[in-house]
Amino acid sequence: MPARAWALLLVLCGTIFLEGIDVAMLAVAVPSIRSDLDLSTGTAAWVMSAYVLGYAGFTLLGGRAADLLGRRRMFLGWLTVFLLFSGLGGFATEGWMLITARFVTGVAAAFMTPAAMSIITTSYEEGPQRNQALLVFAGTAAGGFTLGLVIGGLLTQLGWRWVFFAPVLLAAAVLLAAARLVPREARPEKAAGGFDLAGALTAAGAMLLLAFGIVRLEHGLDGWPLTALVAAAGLVLAGVFVAVERRATAPLVRLGLLRKASTVRADLGALLFVGSFFGFQFVATLYLQELRGWSSLETAFALLVMGVDAILAPTLTPRLVARFGNARVILGGFVLAIGSYALFLPVGPDWSYAAMFPTLLLTGLAFALAYGPLTIAATDGIAEEEQGLASGLLTTAVQFGSAVGISAVTAVYGIAGGGLDGFRAALVVPLAMVAIGALVAATGVRAPRADRVREVPEVPEAAPKVTVS
């Protein structure tokens, strides 16, 4: 790619790296925050959950907003909001202040991330160039989270507030570079039927309720009537959303996109794979810190090997995709993850790091094989006018997957009574998720040729393509 194309990709990758380290650093810092601000266990949990709720609740709307209101505008505007509220979190003196800042930061990420991904899919020519850009983007996302654990451990030693202030510096640098490098685009034409306000409200409401229900799963059987009620309300509102979209003149989400087999398969695969990855990482962190007594910094360095995906995703994976195709590489990633998690099932109370190393390494390899190609598959063959929506659907799946994975392993750990038996029981969750994901991925390998042919969506005439050179 030309130098300017690489520069643009670097800026967009800086955004997803920022989002990754932000989440990871906070995960490491929560114990220190809880102690310093004297937070209850429930309040401390909401410091993490508020971000997930904001992110998962508004990602679908954020993706479509990029298509309708302009990708550059959404990207720069919400990156600014992300920067401001990340900094405000560092000045929090009460739990509610921190929770509010994290919720708004999550909402900002919900609009910013799909916009960044859709800028990639509309700025790089479809084929090898776009695939390479998406694989670099995916590898950076995973690398940001893994490195964020180490950086968070180091910054927490200086004071937990630096976990909020450090991203501000990176976000400011990315914002300045993005203002110069992100290409301007033709102003999106107003939809004939106006903005689908009813669809936007029902979509956001349904996503918020469903995300809240999933987050509540970590309470296990405690308070299950409320969890069931919230989930049911979310499903009802989702049904209302579908009814609204069927009748809307200019729907927020063209429901025909949800009937595209390859897109649905990729989004479901991403939900299951990312959910299993975060669920496993959460269990491994608890095992090392609570059962083994390792410090947060020691744990971060132990898990650092999983960051191998940041190196392999942009180097090895493109060659494998070119030779074997997306579907087979994705399936290979799922199969590798099955073997990886299965190796950790018999974990003992005094396992050496050498005994854990194969699982940690294979987990990173599996992520390198599966996540990037899933990203390509989720946006491949989608018209330019719906790239933001496709990116929003994928990001929504990823966020719901991470929430399901972490909440499910937490619930199973609690129901199993904690301790070593609890860890072993919780490890079944990520193993089951990737096993189901492998079955879903296998349908892509066996899909008839017609399923692999790019569909032509029913959308208005395309606007001029934005390219970088």
TISEVO-988370 format. One record per residue (C-alpha): x, y, z; residue number from 1. Coordinates in pm, 1 decimal. Each point is the difference from the previous one (the first is absolute). Layout:
<sites>
east; north; up; num
X; Y; Z; NUM;
...
</sites>
This chain:
<sites>
east; north; up; num
0.0; 0.0; 0.0; 1;
110.4; 363.1; -54.1; 2;
148.1; 191.0; 294.0; 3;
-313.0; 210.3; 55.0; 4;
-217.0; -313.1; 7.7; 5;
226.3; -149.4; 267.7; 6;
-10.6; 327.3; 195.0; 7;
-381.1; -0.9; -2.4; 8;
-6.0; -363.3; 109.5; 9;
241.5; 80.5; 283.1; 10;
-234.9; 272.3; 126.1; 11;
-305.7; -226.0; -14.8; 12;
193.1; -278.8; 171.8; 13;
96.8; 252.5; 266.6; 14;
-370.7; 35.9; 76.7; 15;
-65.6; -372.0; 47.3; 16;
326.8; -32.7; 195.7; 17;
-121.2; 282.1; 223.6; 18;
-331.3; -177.1; 56.7; 19;
179.2; -327.5; 81.1; 20;
248.1; 137.7; 252.2; 21;
-272.2; 211.4; 162.8; 22;
-202.5; -309.2; 90.6; 23;
300.9; -210.3; 99.6; 24;
163.9; 263.8; 217.6; 25;
-321.1; 58.9; 192.3; 26;
-42.4; -374.4; 59.1; 27;
339.4; -2.3; 173.5; 28;
-65.9; 321.8; 194.0; 29;
-347.6; -78.4; 142.2; 30;
130.0; -149.3; 329.6; 31;
204.4; 315.1; 67.1; 32;
-292.8; 225.0; -95.5; 33;
-232.1; -192.0; 230.8; 34;
240.9; 33.6; 291.1; 35;
80.5; 369.1; -53.6; 36;
-359.6; 116.0; -49.1; 37;
-139.9; -248.5; 253.8; 38;
-245.5; -146.9; -251.3; 39;
-234.3; -289.0; 68.9; 40;
38.9; -319.7; -199.6; 41;
-308.2; 83.9; -206.4; 42;
119.5; 351.1; -79.8; 43;
345.3; -127.4; -98.7; 44;
-161.2; -252.4; -234.7; 45;
-201.4; 278.1; -163.2; 46;
317.8; 193.8; -74.0; 47;
71.3; -274.2; -255.6; 48;
-359.8; -79.8; -96.2; 49;
-98.4; 361.5; -76.3; 50;
246.9; 11.3; -289.8; 51;
-128.2; -328.3; -142.9; 52;
-359.3; 118.6; 34.9; 53;
66.7; 324.7; -185.2; 54;
207.6; -171.7; -268.2; 55;
-232.7; -292.2; -69.8; 56;
-313.1; 212.4; 31.7; 57;
87.6; 255.2; -267.7; 58;
233.6; -176.7; -244.6; 59;
-274.5; -92.3; -247.0; 60;
-123.0; 359.3; -2.3; 61;
358.9; 124.6; -21.8; 62;
73.2; -208.7; -306.6; 63;
-304.8; 124.9; -187.0; 64;
66.1; 359.0; 107.2; 65;
336.5; -21.1; -177.4; 66;
-180.2; -85.3; -325.0; 67;
-269.2; 264.2; 34.9; 68;
182.4; 290.5; 162.8; 69;
352.9; -43.9; -134.0; 70;
279.8; -233.5; 109.0; 71;
263.9; 270.3; 45.2; 72;
-235.0; 216.9; 203.9; 73;
-102.8; -286.9; 227.7; 74;
357.0; -119.3; 41.0; 75;
153.1; 335.8; 93.0; 76;
-294.5; 116.5; 209.8; 77;
-31.5; -309.8; 214.5; 78;
377.1; -40.1; 33.2; 79;
-8.9; 344.4; 162.0; 80;
-274.7; -113.5; 239.9; 81;
203.7; -313.8; 80.0; 82;
301.7; 216.9; 79.3; 83;
-192.8; 240.2; 226.6; 84;
-184.5; -257.8; 207.5; 85;
302.7; -225.0; 37.3; 86;
176.6; 298.3; 153.9; 87;
-299.0; 84.6; 221.0; 88;
6.1; -353.3; 138.9; 89;
345.4; 71.0; 137.8; 90;
-138.4; 284.6; 212.4; 91;
-283.2; -207.2; 149.7; 92;
-36.3; 11.0; 377.6; 93;
-321.9; -202.5; 26.9; 94;
-112.0; -328.2; -148.9; 95;
-293.5; 153.6; -190.5; 96;
233.8; 246.9; -169.9; 97;
224.1; -280.4; -121.9; 98;
-295.8; -211.8; -116.0; 99;
-146.6; 294.7; -194.6; 100;
334.3; 74.3; -165.8; 101;
43.5; -364.6; -98.0; 102;
-352.4; -23.3; -144.1; 103;
47.9; 306.9; -219.5; 104;
346.0; -125.9; -104.5; 105;
-165.2; -326.6; -105.8; 106;
-263.3; 187.4; -201.7; 107;
278.7; 198.5; -168.0; 108;
179.1; -323.3; -92.7; 109;
-329.5; -136.0; -138.1; 110;
-8.6; 281.1; -257.4; 111;
375.7; 35.6; -53.0; 112;
100.0; -363.0; -66.1; 113;
-252.6; -86.8; -276.6; 114;
82.1; 332.6; -166.8; 115;
371.0; -87.6; 3.0; 116;
-63.6; -345.3; -144.8; 117;
-231.2; 132.9; -270.9; 118;
262.9; 259.7; -96.0; 119;
234.6; -293.3; -64.9; 120;
-253.9; -195.9; -202.5; 121;
-85.3; 303.1; -215.7; 122;
352.8; 141.6; -35.6; 123;
188.1; -313.9; -103.8; 124;
-76.5; -192.5; -315.2; 125;
-191.8; -319.5; 60.9; 126;
225.5; -303.0; -23.4; 127;
357.1; -52.7; 123.5; 128;
53.7; 367.1; 96.1; 129;
-315.6; 22.4; 212.9; 130;
60.3; -344.5; 147.5; 131;
350.1; 101.0; 105.5; 132;
-131.0; 322.0; 156.7; 133;
-272.8; -185.9; 192.6; 134;
244.4; -263.7; 123.1; 135;
239.1; 268.6; 125.7; 136;
-297.7; 173.5; 166.5; 137;
-111.0; -325.4; 167.5; 138;
352.1; -84.0; 115.5; 139;
39.6; 346.9; 149.5; 140;
-325.8; -39.8; 193.1; 141;
116.7; -321.9; 161.7; 142;
350.8; 134.5; 58.7; 143;
-141.9; 309.1; 168.3; 144;
-192.5; -208.2; 250.3; 145;
292.5; -228.3; 77.5; 146;
254.0; 281.6; 34.1; 147;
-256.6; 197.7; 198.5; 148;
19.4; -258.6; 277.5; 149;
373.4; 64.9; 38.3; 150;
-25.8; 376.7; -43.1; 151;
-288.5; 8.3; 247.6; 152;
203.5; -191.0; 254.1; 153;
287.9; 244.8; -34.8; 154;
-218.6; 311.3; 13.8; 155;
-194.2; -128.6; 300.4; 156;
327.7; -5.9; 190.2; 157;
19.8; 377.2; -59.3; 158;
-366.1; 54.1; 87.3; 159;
-326.1; -127.4; -150.4; 160;
-93.6; 343.3; -136.5; 161;
276.9; -36.4; -259.5; 162;
-201.2; -284.2; -152.9; 163;
-247.7; 271.3; -107.1; 164;
245.7; 277.9; -78.5; 165;
233.8; -206.7; -222.5; 166;
-268.2; -75.4; -264.7; 167;
-71.0; 373.9; -20.7; 168;
351.8; 62.3; -128.4; 169;
-27.8; -275.7; -260.9; 170;
-350.1; 108.3; -101.9; 171;
116.2; 359.9; -47.7; 172;
283.7; -113.6; -227.5; 173;
-235.4; -221.5; -203.0; 174;
-256.2; 281.4; -27.5; 175;
254.8; 248.9; -134.3; 176;
132.1; -249.6; -256.1; 177;
-351.4; -112.7; -98.6; 178;
-112.3; 356.5; -70.8; 179;
270.4; 16.0; -267.8; 180;
-9.4; -352.9; -138.9; 181;
-358.9; -126.0; 7.6; 182;
-134.9; 80.3; -348.7; 183;
-294.6; 230.2; -40.6; 184;
-303.0; -160.1; -158.2; 185;
-300.6; 113.0; -195.4; 186;
-272.9; 116.8; 233.1; 187;
-244.6; -289.4; 42.1; 188;
-333.6; 62.3; -168.9; 189;
-298.9; 26.1; 229.5; 190;
-218.1; -307.6; -5.6; 191;
-331.9; 48.2; -178.6; 192;
-198.5; -96.1; 308.4; 193;
207.5; 202.1; 244.5; 194;
196.2; -138.3; 294.2; 195;
-151.4; -313.5; 152.8; 196;
-38.6; 137.6; 354.5; 197;
-234.0; -278.7; 113.4; 198;
247.7; -260.4; -123.4; 199;
288.7; 175.7; 173.9; 200;
-184.3; 17.9; 334.3; 201;
-123.7; -361.3; -6.5; 202;
340.0; -129.4; -114.2; 203;
188.3; 183.3; 276.9; 204;
-260.2; -103.0; 258.7; 205;
9.7; -366.4; -100.6; 206;
379.7; -11.8; -5.8; 207;
27.0; 171.4; 340.1; 208;
-248.9; -238.6; 162.2; 209;
158.9; -309.9; -153.9; 210;
349.1; 116.6; 98.1; 211;
-119.5; 69.9; 355.4; 212;
-157.0; -345.9; 18.2; 213;
324.0; -160.4; -115.0; 214;
207.5; 197.8; 249.8; 215;
-235.3; -116.6; 277.0; 216;
80.3; -362.9; -85.8; 217;
315.1; 34.2; 208.9; 218;
-225.5; 2.1; 309.1; 219;
-91.3; -360.9; -77.0; 220;
-327.3; -106.8; 162.2; 221;
-8.9; 304.0; 228.7; 222;
-268.9; 237.7; -115.6; 223;
-84.8; -217.6; -300.4; 224;
-360.9; 130.6; -29.1; 225;
132.0; 350.8; -75.2; 226;
254.4; -140.5; -246.9; 227;
-273.4; -197.6; -178.4; 228;
-233.8; 301.2; -2.7; 229;
263.6; 230.7; -147.9; 230;
97.1; -255.4; -267.2; 231;
-364.8; -59.6; -89.6; 232;
-63.7; 374.9; -28.2; 233;
304.1; 26.9; -227.5; 234;
-129.5; -276.5; -226.2; 235;
-346.7; 159.9; -16.2; 236;
152.1; 336.2; -92.6; 237;
215.7; -172.9; -261.6; 238;
-320.8; -139.6; -148.9; 239;
-147.4; 349.8; -2.4; 240;
314.7; 122.9; -176.3; 241;
-40.1; -260.4; -275.9; 242;
-365.4; 98.6; -44.1; 243;
96.2; 368.2; -22.2; 244;
270.5; -71.6; -258.3; 245;
-236.5; -202.1; -217.4; 246;
-233.1; 299.3; -29.8; 247;
256.9; 280.8; -11.9; 248;
42.9; 189.5; -329.1; 249;
373.5; 42.3; 68.5; 250;
83.3; -267.2; 262.6; 251;
294.6; 41.4; 232.6; 252;
94.6; -362.9; -74.3; 253;
-87.0; -165.2; -329.1; 254;
-124.0; -337.6; 123.1; 255;
110.8; -164.4; -322.9; 256;
358.1; 32.2; 120.8; 257;
-87.6; -230.7; 289.8; 258;
-98.6; -266.7; -251.8; 259;
346.4; -1.9; -158.2; 260;
134.7; -337.6; 114.1; 261;
370.6; 87.1; -10.1; 262;
-51.8; 319.2; 204.3; 263;
-213.8; -170.0; 264.7; 264;
246.2; -289.5; 20.4; 265;
295.4; 237.6; 46.0; 266;
-177.5; 207.0; 266.7; 267;
-111.2; -307.4; 193.6; 268;
348.9; -147.1; -30.8; 269;
153.4; 323.5; 131.2; 270;
-240.7; 1.2; 295.9; 271;
91.6; -356.0; 96.1; 272;
373.8; 30.9; -61.4; 273;
53.9; 333.5; 174.3; 274;
-227.9; -108.9; 284.0; 275;
206.2; -312.9; 53.6; 276;
325.7; 199.1; -17.6; 277;
-102.5; 255.1; 262.0; 278;
-162.2; -265.8; 215.5; 279;
318.7; -205.8; 1.4; 280;
219.9; 301.7; 66.1; 281;
-222.8; 99.3; 292.8; 282;
18.7; -348.7; 152.9; 283;
377.2; -17.3; -52.9; 284;
43.3; 337.9; 169.4; 285;
-208.6; -107.3; 299.7; 286;
191.6; -327.6; 24.7; 287;
339.8; 172.2; 1.9; 288;
-94.9; 283.0; 235.6; 289;
-251.1; -155.0; 241.3; 290;
113.7; -362.0; 19.5; 291;
370.4; 39.0; -69.0; 292;
48.2; 342.8; 159.3; 293;
181.0; 158.0; -296.0; 294;
7.2; 378.8; -20.7; 295;
-187.4; 182.9; -275.8; 296;
330.3; 80.8; -170.5; 297;
122.2; -361.8; 16.9; 298;
-333.5; -114.3; -142.6; 299;
20.5; 252.7; -282.0; 300;
347.0; -116.0; -101.7; 301;
-112.8; -363.3; 18.3; 302;
-286.0; 68.7; -241.9; 303;
214.4; 212.4; -230.9; 304;
79.8; -301.3; -221.0; 305;
-360.2; 9.6; -123.8; 306;
95.0; 326.0; -170.3; 307;
175.6; -203.6; -270.0; 308;
-315.4; 56.9; -203.5; 309;
98.2; 365.5; -46.0; 310;
306.9; -121.8; -191.2; 311;
-151.4; -291.8; -189.2; 312;
-334.3; 156.6; -100.5; 313;
153.4; 245.0; -251.8; 314;
283.4; -230.7; -113.3; 315;
-96.6; -368.8; -0.8; 316;
-379.4; 20.0; -20.8; 317;
-16.7; 186.1; -337.1; 318;
206.8; -276.8; -161.3; 319;
-223.6; -268.5; 145.3; 320;
-314.4; 182.7; -114.2; 321;
143.1; 41.3; -351.3; 322;
78.9; -369.9; -21.1; 323;
-289.5; -167.1; 182.6; 324;
-275.8; 262.4; 10.5; 325;
-171.8; 171.3; 291.8; 326;
-230.5; -286.6; 95.0; 327;
272.7; -260.7; 46.3; 328;
230.3; 235.1; 192.2; 329;
-285.7; 97.2; 232.8; 330;
-82.6; -366.2; 61.1; 331;
368.6; -67.4; 69.5; 332;
-2.4; 274.7; 263.0; 333;
-301.5; -151.8; 174.2; 334;
150.8; -350.2; -3.8; 335;
327.3; 134.4; 142.0; 336;
-194.5; 178.1; 276.4; 337;
-181.9; -323.4; 89.4; 338;
332.8; -174.5; 49.9; 339;
139.9; 297.8; 189.6; 340;
-279.9; 22.6; 257.7; 341;
-21.1; -378.7; 35.3; 342;
367.7; -5.3; 102.3; 343;
-77.7; 233.0; 290.8; 344;
-296.7; -197.4; 138.0; 345;
206.0; -217.4; 239.5; 346;
170.5; 309.2; 149.9; 347;
151.1; -75.9; 340.0; 348;
56.9; 208.9; 315.0; 349;
374.9; 29.1; -62.7; 350;
44.7; -17.0; -376.9; 351;
327.3; 141.2; -126.5; 352;
0.4; 271.8; -263.8; 353;
147.4; -254.3; -242.0; 354;
-316.6; -207.7; 41.0; 355;
-218.9; 301.1; -79.6; 356;
211.0; 130.0; -287.2; 357;
-135.0; -228.7; -278.6; 358;
-357.3; 113.3; 65.8; 359;
94.9; 369.3; 12.9; 360;
200.1; -23.7; -322.4; 361;
-263.5; -202.9; -186.2; 362;
-269.5; 244.8; 112.7; 363;
193.0; 286.9; -158.5; 364;
52.3; -201.5; -318.0; 365;
-369.1; -86.5; -17.7; 366;
-94.5; 366.9; 33.5; 367;
240.5; 90.5; -281.2; 368;
-164.2; -257.0; -227.7; 369;
-365.9; 66.2; 78.1; 370;
-66.5; 362.1; 92.6; 371;
139.8; 182.4; -303.0; 372;
-162.3; -229.6; -258.2; 373;
-330.5; 27.3; 190.6; 374;
28.7; 378.0; -38.5; 375;
57.7; -38.0; -373.9; 376;
-291.3; -240.7; -38.5; 377;
-237.2; 227.5; 193.6; 378;
58.6; 295.8; -234.9; 379;
71.9; -176.3; -329.5; 380;
-248.1; 56.8; -280.2; 381;
-184.9; 279.8; 183.5; 382;
-83.3; 315.7; -194.4; 383;
191.5; 311.8; 98.9; 384;
-318.6; 164.3; 129.2; 385;
-36.2; -276.7; 260.0; 386;
361.6; -52.4; 104.8; 387;
-60.4; 192.3; 323.3; 388;
-300.8; -218.6; 76.5; 389;
198.0; -318.1; -73.5; 390;
282.6; 122.7; 224.8; 391;
-254.7; 88.1; 268.7; 392;
-154.4; -346.7; -14.3; 393;
342.8; -160.3; 35.9; 394;
102.9; 227.0; 287.4; 395;
-334.0; -65.4; 171.5; 396;
62.2; -373.6; -28.3; 397;
350.4; 41.0; 142.8; 398;
-121.7; 206.8; 296.1; 399;
-286.2; -236.1; 78.7; 400;
239.8; -291.4; -32.5; 401;
245.5; 146.7; 250.8; 402;
-286.5; 74.6; 241.6; 403;
-142.7; -352.3; -36.3; 404;
340.9; -164.9; 43.2; 405;
98.3; 190.2; 314.0; 406;
-346.4; -13.2; 159.0; 407;
-45.3; -370.9; -71.0; 408;
336.2; -106.9; 144.2; 409;
-63.1; 218.2; 306.0; 410;
-341.3; -158.9; 55.0; 411;
130.1; -355.6; -44.3; 412;
295.5; 69.6; 230.1; 413;
-237.1; 120.9; 272.6; 414;
-249.4; -284.6; -42.4; 415;
285.7; -255.3; 15.9; 416;
104.0; 140.7; 336.8; 417;
319.6; 177.7; -102.2; 418;
348.6; -135.2; 62.8; 419;
178.3; -234.5; -237.8; 420;
-318.3; -191.4; -79.0; 421;
-165.7; 329.0; -89.8; 422;
281.1; 89.1; -240.0; 423;
-19.7; -337.5; -170.6; 424;
-377.5; 25.7; -35.9; 425;
24.4; 355.5; -136.7; 426;
252.8; -112.1; -262.0; 427;
-270.5; -215.3; -158.2; 428;
-178.5; 318.6; -111.9; 429;
265.1; 125.4; -248.1; 430;
56.1; -356.7; -118.6; 431;
-371.4; -41.4; -72.2; 432;
-16.8; 337.1; -177.7; 433;
282.8; -79.8; -242.5; 434;
-139.7; -349.4; -59.1; 435;
-331.9; 153.8; -107.8; 436;
190.3; 260.8; -198.0; 437;
190.3; -273.0; -184.0; 438;
-330.7; -152.1; -111.2; 439;
-115.4; 340.8; -124.4; 440;
331.3; 56.0; -180.9; 441;
-18.7; -344.8; -158.7; 442;
-322.4; 99.8; -177.0; 443;
202.7; 269.7; -176.9; 444;
246.3; -257.6; -131.6; 445;
-285.4; -219.4; -121.1; 446;
-212.3; 290.8; -126.2; 447;
-124.1; -34.7; -358.8; 448;
161.5; 221.1; -259.3; 449;
-304.7; 226.1; -13.0; 450;
53.8; 87.2; 365.6; 451;
352.1; 119.0; -75.9; 452;
-98.3; 221.3; -293.5; 453;
-18.1; 361.2; 102.6; 454;
-353.4; 128.0; 35.1; 455;
-114.0; 332.8; -142.3; 456;
-190.9; 171.8; 285.5; 457;
-317.5; 191.1; -69.6; 458;
134.7; 346.9; 69.4; 459;
-0.5; 334.5; -177.8; 460;
260.6; 81.6; -259.4; 461;
351.7; 9.5; 148.5; 462;
167.8; 326.1; 81.9; 463;
345.7; 70.6; -146.1; 464;
261.0; -226.4; 159.0; 465;
248.2; 151.9; 242.3; 466;
351.6; -126.0; -62.3; 467;
344.9; 62.8; 135.9; 468;
310.6; 24.0; -210.7; 469;
</sites>
